Amino acid sequence: MTYPNVQLSIDGKWRPAASGKTIPVLNPATEETIGTVAHAGKADLDEAIAAAEKGFKIWRTIAPYERSKVMRKAADLIRERADKIATLMTMEQGKILAEARIETMTAADIIEWFAEEGRRTYGRLIPARLPGVYQMALKEPVGPVAAFTPWNFPINQVVKKLSAALAAGCSIIVKAPEETPASPAELIRAFVDAGVPAGVVNLVYGVPSEISEYLIPHPTIRKISFTGSTKVGKGLAAMAGQHMKRVTMELGGHAPVIVFDDADIESAARIMVAAKYRNAGQVCISPTRFLVQEGVYDNFIKQFVDGAKSIKVGNGLDADSGMGALANDRRITAIETMVQDAVGKGAKVEAGGNRVGNKGYFFEPTVVSGVPKSARAMSEEPFSPLALISSFSKFDDAAEEANRLPYGLASYAFTKSAKTATAIGAAVEAGMMSINSFALAQPEVPFGGIKDSGYGAEGGSEGIEAYLNTKFITQTGV
């Protein structure tokens, strides 16, 4: 498949940047330039803002039932075009084709979920203290939205924000990732082709800081949604706060995995190997710090290492590849540095630890055991195919380590005891916990973190609330 030169989508039209500037797009499996993406400037952003303002006035007046039909048509188009979209995603991001196709098909499910949820944004009547008085709490769209998304899930991170905004009646400007522009562009194309009115959905690319610093303070923009690093998120949240903008922040994580003595070790290792090396570990909810109780420590390491070693690393377009390339060369440097630091502080490399070949950003699925808390990787999010395993003795030791960091996104635990499961679910400070499985990020459930992992939720009925204002009206009969 030929990779396209990706354009901006503003006011229902696909076009290059006003300046003609472009940004090269690389294939992480080959390190070759495969295309370009338009580089938006101030003139383009001004046009997108004007379009979003116009689009909001139109879209908010369209009945939720009609908005739902348009969104469902977009979901159908995504499914029809899934093979093409998944191939583009693999070419630009590096993940294996099977994962790219799952992400694309899941996007259609998310669109449909919010299409139906938008029809159920109910207000309520509140009993009054006096006769003849009606008290109503109504739900209204917050206004034009600015959404900023990362490269690790090029469609998934956009579609949650886009679908919730449209279901609520908002217009949106999406600043999608320059590294992986073609697949989110195809997502936007499905909405345009489905009949979303011009101006309701707009897509731009460019220098992230320049775009955020221009869009966030702009009076037209009423809501900000960001997925990315904690450092950047804090800066954007502070900027939004200065202008009283509503914000959803889905930031970094460092997910603990607590494996108790009574767990099904074979099942735990199998589930966590698949979760850890999905998307080459470039996942905000990726299991990272494995805390294994002493009685099953050696057995878990053996089974986990066997699973890691069985994964074939290769070009994501190859049918037999089990893990593709990292998205960029920065991730190679980061994981090498973290492994070297951990080993220097007494840890042992059980599997992997090396770059694969000298062409493409490939790295072995890596397992490091006996990792002390002083190792950098135990405090800084690896965001790579690096699993860190250490042991614990008592329940309280595991809970303390799980809560040691300021992050609080995902967490995992394995135990056959209902009592232990209930206790660990209550003890761990995280926005999400999955016990004896990897069952997060489905369309119908909330997704979000606490502490330095952000605030607000995407997905579930909570996801649409962030795009709605509550208006109270009291009316007395004449």
C-alpha positions as CSV (number, residue, x, y, z in Angstrom):
1,M,0.0,0.0,0.0
2,T,1.2,3.5,-0.8
3,Y,1.4,5.8,2.2
4,P,-0.4,9.1,1.6
5,N,0.8,12.7,2.1
6,V,-1.6,13.6,4.9
7,Q,-3.6,16.8,4.8
8,L,-5.5,19.0,7.3
9,S,-9.2,18.7,7.5
10,I,-10.9,22.0,8.2
11,D,-14.5,23.0,7.8
12,G,-15.2,19.8,5.9
13,K,-12.4,20.2,3.4
14,W,-9.1,18.4,3.0
15,R,-6.2,20.7,2.2
16,P,-2.5,21.4,2.7
17,A,-1.3,23.9,5.3
18,A,-1.7,27.6,4.2
19,S,2.1,27.9,4.3
20,G,2.7,24.7,2.3
21,K,4.9,23.4,5.1
22,T,5.0,19.6,5.7
23,I,6.6,17.2,8.3
24,P,8.2,14.0,7.2
25,V,6.7,10.7,8.4
26,L,9.0,7.7,9.1
27,N,8.3,4.0,9.1
28,P,9.8,2.8,12.4
29,A,10.4,-0.7,11.0
30,T,12.6,0.6,8.2
31,E,13.6,4.1,9.3
32,E,12.6,5.3,5.9
33,T,10.5,8.4,5.1
34,I,7.2,7.1,3.7
35,G,5.2,10.4,3.4
36,T,4.5,13.8,4.8
37,V,1.9,15.5,7.0
38,A,0.7,19.1,6.6
39,H,2.2,21.5,9.2
40,A,-0.6,23.8,10.5
41,G,0.2,27.4,11.2
42,K,-1.7,30.3,12.9
43,A,-3.8,30.9,9.7
44,D,-4.9,27.3,9.7
45,L,-5.7,27.3,13.4
46,D,-7.7,30.5,13.0
47,E,-9.7,28.8,10.2
48,A,-10.2,25.7,12.3
49,I,-11.4,27.8,15.3
50,A,-13.9,29.7,13.2
51,A,-15.1,26.4,11.7
52,A,-15.6,24.8,15.1
53,E,-17.5,27.8,16.3
54,K,-19.8,27.6,13.3
55,G,-20.1,23.9,13.5
56,F,-21.0,23.9,17.1
57,K,-24.0,26.2,16.4
58,I,-25.3,23.7,13.9
59,W,-24.5,20.4,15.6
60,R,-25.9,21.4,19.0
61,T,-29.3,22.0,17.5
62,I,-29.4,18.6,15.8
63,A,-31.5,16.1,17.8
64,P,-29.4,13.4,19.6
65,Y,-31.3,10.8,17.7
66,E,-30.1,12.2,14.4
67,R,-26.6,12.7,15.7
68,S,-26.6,9.1,16.7
69,K,-27.5,8.0,13.2
70,V,-24.6,9.9,11.6
71,M,-22.1,8.5,14.2
72,R,-23.3,4.9,13.6
73,K,-22.8,5.5,9.8
74,A,-19.2,6.6,10.6
75,A,-18.7,3.4,12.6
76,D,-19.9,1.3,9.7
77,L,-17.4,3.1,7.4
78,I,-14.6,2.4,9.8
79,R,-15.4,-1.3,9.7
80,E,-15.6,-1.3,5.9
81,R,-12.2,0.3,5.7
82,A,-10.5,-1.5,8.6
83,D,-7.9,-3.4,6.6
84,K,-6.6,-0.2,4.9
85,I,-6.6,1.8,8.1
86,A,-4.8,-0.9,10.0
87,T,-2.1,-1.2,7.4
88,L,-1.5,2.5,7.4
89,M,-1.3,2.4,11.2
90,T,1.3,-0.4,11.2
91,M,3.4,1.4,8.6
92,E,3.5,4.6,10.6
93,Q,3.5,3.4,14.2
94,G,5.2,0.0,14.1
95,K,2.7,-2.2,16.0
96,I,1.8,-5.6,14.5
97,L,-1.1,-5.7,12.0
98,A,-3.3,-7.8,14.2
99,E,-3.1,-5.2,17.0
100,A,-3.7,-2.4,14.5
101,R,-6.8,-4.1,13.2
102,I,-8.2,-4.6,16.7
103,E,-7.6,-1.0,17.5
104,T,-9.5,0.0,14.3
105,M,-12.4,-2.3,15.0
106,T,-12.6,-1.2,18.6
107,A,-12.9,2.4,17.4
108,A,-16.1,1.5,15.6
109,D,-17.4,-0.1,18.9
110,I,-16.5,3.1,20.8
111,I,-18.3,5.3,18.3
112,E,-21.4,3.2,18.5
113,W,-21.3,3.2,22.3
114,F,-21.3,7.0,22.4
115,A,-23.8,7.3,19.6
116,E,-26.3,5.5,21.9
117,E,-25.1,7.2,25.1
118,G,-25.7,10.6,23.5
119,R,-29.4,9.6,23.2
120,R,-29.5,9.1,27.0
121,T,-28.0,12.3,28.3
122,Y,-31.0,12.8,30.6
123,G,-31.6,15.7,32.9
124,R,-33.9,15.5,35.8
125,L,-36.9,17.1,37.6
126,I,-36.3,18.1,41.1
127,P,-39.2,18.2,43.6
128,A,-40.0,21.8,44.6
129,R,-40.9,23.1,48.0
130,L,-43.9,25.1,46.8
131,P,-46.8,24.2,44.5
132,G,-46.7,25.4,40.9
133,V,-42.9,25.4,40.8
134,Y,-40.9,23.3,38.3
135,Q,-37.2,22.7,38.9
136,M,-35.2,21.2,36.1
137,A,-31.5,20.2,35.7
138,L,-30.7,20.1,32.0
139,K,-27.7,18.8,30.1
140,E,-26.2,21.0,27.5
141,P,-23.0,20.6,25.3
142,V,-20.0,22.5,26.8
143,G,-18.9,24.0,23.5
144,P,-16.1,23.6,21.0
145,V,-13.4,21.2,22.2
146,A,-9.6,21.0,21.6
147,A,-8.3,17.5,21.8
148,F,-4.6,16.5,21.9
149,T,-3.6,12.9,21.3
150,P,-0.4,10.8,21.3
151,W,1.2,8.4,18.8
152,N,1.0,5.1,20.7
153,F,-2.7,4.4,19.8
154,P,-3.3,6.8,16.9
155,I,-7.0,6.0,16.5
156,N,-8.0,4.9,20.0
157,Q,-6.8,8.0,21.7
158,V,-8.7,10.2,19.2
159,V,-11.9,8.3,19.0
160,K,-12.7,8.4,22.7
161,K,-12.6,12.2,22.7
162,L,-14.2,12.7,19.3
163,S,-17.1,10.3,20.0
164,A,-17.9,11.7,23.4
165,A,-17.7,15.3,22.1
166,L,-20.0,14.6,19.1
167,A,-22.5,12.6,21.2
168,A,-22.8,15.5,23.6
169,G,-23.4,18.0,20.8
170,C,-19.9,19.6,20.8
171,S,-17.7,20.5,17.8
172,I,-14.0,19.6,18.0
173,I,-10.5,20.4,16.8
174,V,-8.3,17.3,17.0
175,K,-4.5,17.9,17.2
176,A,-3.4,14.4,16.2
177,P,0.1,13.0,16.3
178,E,2.6,14.1,13.6
179,E,4.4,10.7,13.9
180,T,1.3,8.7,13.0
181,P,-1.0,11.0,11.1
182,A,-2.6,8.8,8.4
183,S,-4.7,6.5,10.6
184,P,-6.4,9.2,12.6
185,A,-7.0,11.1,9.3
186,E,-8.9,8.0,8.1
187,L,-10.9,8.1,11.3
188,I,-11.8,11.7,10.7
189,R,-12.6,10.9,7.0
190,A,-15.2,8.4,8.1
191,F,-17.0,11.1,10.0
192,V,-16.8,13.5,7.2
193,D,-18.0,10.9,4.7
194,A,-20.8,9.9,7.1
195,G,-22.3,13.4,6.8
196,V,-21.1,15.3,9.9
197,P,-21.8,19.0,9.0
198,A,-18.8,21.0,7.9
199,G,-17.0,22.6,10.8
200,V,-18.1,20.1,13.4
201,V,-14.9,18.0,13.1
202,N,-11.5,19.5,12.3
203,L,-8.1,18.0,12.2
204,V,-4.7,19.7,12.4
205,Y,-1.1,18.7,12.8
206,G,2.0,20.7,13.6
207,V,4.3,21.7,16.5
208,P,2.4,20.5,19.6
209,S,3.4,23.3,21.9
210,E,2.6,26.0,19.4
211,I,-0.9,24.5,18.7
212,S,-1.7,24.0,22.4
213,E,-0.5,27.4,23.4
214,Y,-2.8,29.0,20.7
215,L,-5.9,26.8,21.1
216,I,-6.2,26.5,24.9
217,P,-6.4,30.2,25.7
218,H,-8.7,31.0,22.8
219,P,-12.2,32.1,24.0
220,T,-14.0,29.9,21.4
221,I,-12.5,26.7,23.0
222,R,-14.5,25.6,26.1
223,K,-13.1,22.2,26.8
224,I,-9.6,20.6,26.7
225,S,-8.9,16.8,26.5
226,F,-5.3,15.6,26.6
227,T,-3.6,12.2,26.6
228,G,0.1,12.1,27.1
229,S,2.9,12.5,29.6
230,T,2.4,13.8,33.1
231,K,4.9,16.6,32.6
232,V,3.2,18.0,29.5
233,G,-0.2,17.4,31.0
234,K,0.5,19.5,34.1
235,G,1.6,22.4,31.9
236,L,-1.5,22.2,29.7
237,A,-3.8,21.9,32.8
238,A,-2.2,24.9,34.3
239,M,-2.7,26.9,31.1
240,A,-6.3,25.7,30.9
241,G,-6.9,26.7,34.5
242,Q,-5.8,30.3,33.9
243,H,-8.6,30.5,31.3
244,M,-11.2,28.5,33.3
245,K,-11.4,25.8,30.7
246,R,-12.8,22.4,31.6
247,V,-10.1,19.7,31.3
248,T,-9.8,15.9,31.0
249,M,-6.3,14.6,31.6
250,E,-5.2,11.0,30.9
251,L,-1.6,11.0,31.8
252,G,1.3,8.6,32.5
253,G,1.2,5.5,34.6
254,H,3.5,2.9,36.2
255,A,1.2,0.0,36.7
256,P,1.9,-2.4,39.5
257,V,1.1,-6.1,39.1
258,I,0.7,-8.0,42.4
259,V,0.9,-11.8,42.2
260,F,0.0,-13.5,45.5
261,D,1.2,-17.0,46.5
262,D,-2.3,-18.5,45.9
263,A,-2.6,-17.2,42.3
264,D,-2.8,-19.4,39.2
265,I,0.7,-18.7,38.1
266,E,0.5,-20.2,34.7
267,S,-2.6,-18.0,33.9
268,A,-1.1,-14.9,35.5
269,A,2.1,-15.2,33.5
270,R,0.3,-15.9,30.2
271,I,-2.1,-12.9,30.6
272,M,0.6,-10.5,31.7
273,V,3.1,-11.5,28.9
274,A,0.4,-10.6,26.4
275,A,-0.4,-7.4,28.2
276,K,3.2,-6.3,28.8
277,Y,4.4,-6.7,25.2
278,R,1.3,-5.5,23.4
279,N,2.3,-2.5,21.3
280,A,5.9,-3.1,22.4
281,G,5.0,-1.9,25.9
282,Q,4.1,1.6,24.7
283,V,0.9,1.6,26.6
284,C,-0.1,3.9,29.5
285,I,-1.8,1.0,31.3
286,S,1.0,-1.5,30.5
287,P,1.9,-3.7,33.5
288,T,5.3,-2.6,34.6
289,R,6.3,-3.3,38.2
290,F,5.7,-7.0,38.9
291,L,5.5,-7.6,42.7
292,V,5.5,-11.4,43.2
293,Q,5.1,-13.0,46.6
294,E,8.1,-15.0,47.7
295,G,6.5,-18.5,47.5
296,V,5.9,-18.3,43.8
297,Y,8.6,-15.8,42.7
298,D,10.9,-18.3,41.0
299,N,8.0,-20.1,39.2
300,F,6.5,-16.9,38.0
301,I,9.8,-15.6,36.6
302,K,10.4,-18.9,34.8
303,Q,7.0,-18.9,33.1
304,F,7.0,-15.2,32.3
305,V,10.5,-15.4,30.8
306,D,9.5,-18.4,28.7
307,G,6.6,-16.4,27.4
308,A,8.7,-13.4,26.6
309,K,11.3,-15.4,24.8
310,S,8.6,-17.0,22.6
311,I,7.6,-13.7,21.0
312,K,9.0,-13.1,17.6
313,V,10.1,-9.5,16.9
314,G,9.7,-8.2,13.4
315,N,8.1,-5.9,11.0
316,G,4.5,-5.4,12.0
317,L,3.3,-6.2,8.4
318,D,4.8,-9.7,8.6
319,A,2.2,-12.3,9.6
320,D,4.5,-14.2,12.0
321,S,5.6,-11.1,14.0
322,G,4.4,-11.1,17.6
323,M,5.8,-7.7,18.5
324,G,6.7,-4.8,16.1
325,A,9.0,-1.9,16.2
326,L,9.1,0.8,18.8
327,A,7.7,4.0,17.5
328,N,10.9,6.0,17.4
329,D,14.6,5.9,18.2
330,R,14.1,7.8,21.5
331,R,12.4,4.7,23.0
332,I,15.5,2.6,22.1
333,T,17.8,4.9,24.0
334,A,15.4,5.1,27.0
335,I,15.1,1.3,27.5
336,E,18.8,0.7,27.0
337,T,19.6,3.3,29.7
338,M,17.1,1.9,32.1
339,V,18.3,-1.7,31.7
340,Q,21.9,-0.6,32.2
341,D,21.0,1.4,35.3
342,A,19.0,-1.5,36.8
343,V,21.9,-4.0,36.2
344,G,24.4,-1.5,37.7
345,K,22.3,-1.5,40.9
346,G,22.1,-5.3,41.2
347,A,19.3,-6.4,39.0
348,K,19.6,-9.4,36.7
349,V,18.6,-9.6,33.0
350,E,16.5,-12.7,32.6
351,A,15.5,-12.2,29.0
352,G,16.2,-9.7,26.2
353,G,18.0,-6.4,27.0
354,N,19.2,-5.7,23.5
355,R,18.3,-4.0,20.3
356,V,17.3,-6.3,17.4
357,G,19.4,-5.7,14.3
358,N,20.6,-2.3,13.1
359,K,17.7,-1.3,10.9
360,G,14.4,-0.3,12.4
361,Y,13.6,0.5,16.0
362,F,13.3,-3.1,17.3
363,F,14.0,-4.3,20.8
364,E,13.8,-7.6,22.5
365,P,11.0,-8.4,25.0
366,T,13.0,-7.7,28.2
367,V,12.7,-9.1,31.7
368,V,14.7,-7.9,34.6
369,S,14.5,-9.5,38.0
370,G,15.6,-8.4,41.5
371,V,15.1,-4.8,40.7
372,P,15.8,-2.4,43.6
373,K,13.6,0.6,44.2
374,S,16.6,2.8,43.6
375,A,16.6,1.8,39.9
376,R,15.4,4.5,37.6
377,A,12.9,2.2,35.9
378,M,11.2,1.6,39.2
379,S,10.2,5.3,39.4
380,E,10.1,6.5,35.8
381,E,7.6,5.0,33.3
382,P,9.6,2.7,30.9
383,F,7.0,2.9,28.1
384,S,8.8,0.1,26.4
385,P,8.9,-3.8,26.4
386,L,10.6,-3.8,29.8
387,A,9.2,-5.9,32.7
388,L,10.6,-5.3,36.2
389,I,10.1,-8.1,38.7
390,S,10.8,-8.1,42.4
391,S,9.6,-10.1,45.4
392,F,7.5,-9.2,48.4
393,S,6.7,-11.0,51.7
394,K,3.6,-9.6,53.2
395,F,0.4,-8.0,51.8
396,D,1.2,-4.6,53.3
397,D,4.6,-4.7,51.6
398,A,3.0,-5.1,48.2
399,A,0.4,-2.4,48.9
400,E,3.0,0.0,50.1
401,E,5.2,-0.5,46.9
402,A,2.2,-0.2,44.7
403,N,1.3,3.1,46.2
404,R,4.9,4.5,46.5
405,L,4.8,6.4,43.2
406,P,2.7,9.5,42.5
407,Y,1.1,7.7,39.6
408,G,-2.4,6.1,39.8
409,L,-3.7,4.9,36.5
410,A,-3.9,1.1,36.1
411,S,-3.1,-1.8,38.5
412,Y,-3.4,-5.5,38.4
413,A,-3.6,-8.4,40.9
414,F,-3.7,-12.2,40.8
415,T,-5.2,-14.3,43.6
416,K,-7.7,-17.1,44.1
417,S,-8.9,-15.6,47.4
418,A,-12.0,-13.4,47.3
419,K,-10.9,-11.9,50.6
420,T,-7.5,-11.0,49.2
421,A,-9.0,-9.6,46.0
422,T,-11.3,-7.4,47.9
423,A,-8.5,-6.2,50.2
424,I,-6.1,-5.4,47.4
425,G,-8.8,-3.7,45.4
426,A,-9.4,-1.3,48.3
427,A,-5.7,-0.8,49.2
428,V,-4.2,0.2,45.9
429,E,-4.5,3.8,44.9
430,A,-5.4,3.7,41.2
431,G,-8.2,4.8,38.9
432,M,-8.5,1.2,37.6
433,M,-7.7,-2.3,38.8
434,S,-8.1,-5.6,37.0
435,I,-8.0,-8.7,39.1
436,N,-7.1,-12.1,37.5
437,S,-7.4,-10.6,34.0
438,F,-6.6,-7.8,31.6
439,A,-10.0,-6.2,31.2
440,L,-9.6,-2.5,30.9
441,A,-10.5,0.1,28.3
442,Q,-13.7,-1.3,27.0
443,P,-16.1,1.2,25.5
444,E,-18.7,0.8,28.2
445,V,-16.4,1.2,31.3
446,P,-14.7,4.3,32.7
447,F,-11.1,4.8,31.9
448,G,-9.0,7.3,33.9
449,G,-6.5,7.8,36.6
450,I,-5.9,9.7,39.9
451,K,-2.9,11.5,41.4
452,D,-0.3,12.4,38.7
453,S,-2.0,10.1,36.2
454,G,-4.6,12.7,35.6
455,Y,-8.3,13.3,36.3
456,G,-11.6,12.7,34.5
457,A,-12.7,9.6,32.7
458,E,-13.0,8.5,29.1
459,G,-15.4,5.7,28.3
460,G,-18.5,4.6,29.9
461,S,-21.3,6.9,30.9
462,E,-18.7,9.0,32.7
463,G,-17.0,9.8,29.4
464,I,-19.7,11.9,28.0
465,E,-20.3,13.9,31.3
466,A,-17.0,15.8,30.7
467,Y,-18.5,17.3,27.6
468,L,-21.8,18.5,29.2
469,N,-22.8,21.4,31.3
470,T,-25.6,21.1,33.8
471,K,-28.0,24.0,33.7
472,F,-30.6,24.5,36.4
473,I,-33.9,26.1,35.5
474,T,-36.6,27.0,38.0
475,Q,-40.0,28.0,36.6
476,T,-43.0,29.3,38.5
477,G,-46.4,29.1,36.8
478,V,-48.2,32.4,36.1
